[in-house]
Amino acid sequence: MEWLTNPEIWIAFFTLTALEIVLGIDNIIMISILVGRMPKHMQARTRIFGLALAMVTRILLLLSITWVMRLTDDLFVVFGQGISGRDLILFFGGLFLLWKSSQEMYHALEGEDETHEEPKGTGGKFIYTIIQIAIIDIVFSLDSVITAVGMVSHVPVMIAAIVVAVLVMMAAAGTISDFIDKHPSLKMLALSFLVVVGTVLIAESFDVHVPKGYVYFAMAFSLAVEAVNIKMRTAIAKKQKQQDPVKLRKDIPGQ
């Protein structure tokens, strides 16, 4: 129990927890958008199940840490560029994110495509959504797990940080999801940033490293601007409702 009194372990725990929450923001946004297509009465359950799946995925990757670290070894070479298992996961994961985000943007702007085949029934939609969440979880979990391994050497500390971070995300996911559903412009902004994240994942698969700080700063700045726009639109709507009612003429024409 010496770790309980070790300040270095506690600092690593809180730092890693904060990092997991930050790295999980794009995961929460994508899950919220996917869950938004589910029937209303199933959204909360699907959201919790999806985040629990994310937690299990990250813990399993941690427990198979030797295999995860081997993913950084080159499998083959293409045009002088070494391709590892991590590169393949990031590349195809980025493509999936680009495809899914673009599809959601199209549906939001043009409406549902009647020729698009989607599983019928509640059970089919649930499984279809969970499969998509599982793919996204694996892609988003990979880099966070590798980052965690680089920061902390104690696996129990990493697992504890992941559990706490996912619990925080579960508590916030409902509010974030409802807020995104109420503001279509915010949903389009979120999808646009998921396109950026997908592009960054593909770039990183070719060893082109894009500082995540730039992406998160741009995201935070755009969200702040959109928050001001939402507040302004709300104030204008309230002002219009408070305008004086239409006054009817008391005189009758022709008299």
Helices and strands as residue ranges (DSSP letters): G 2-5, H 7-23, H 25-35, H 40-63, H 65-70, E 74-78, E 81-84, H 85-110, H 122-151, H 155-182, H 184-205, H 212-241
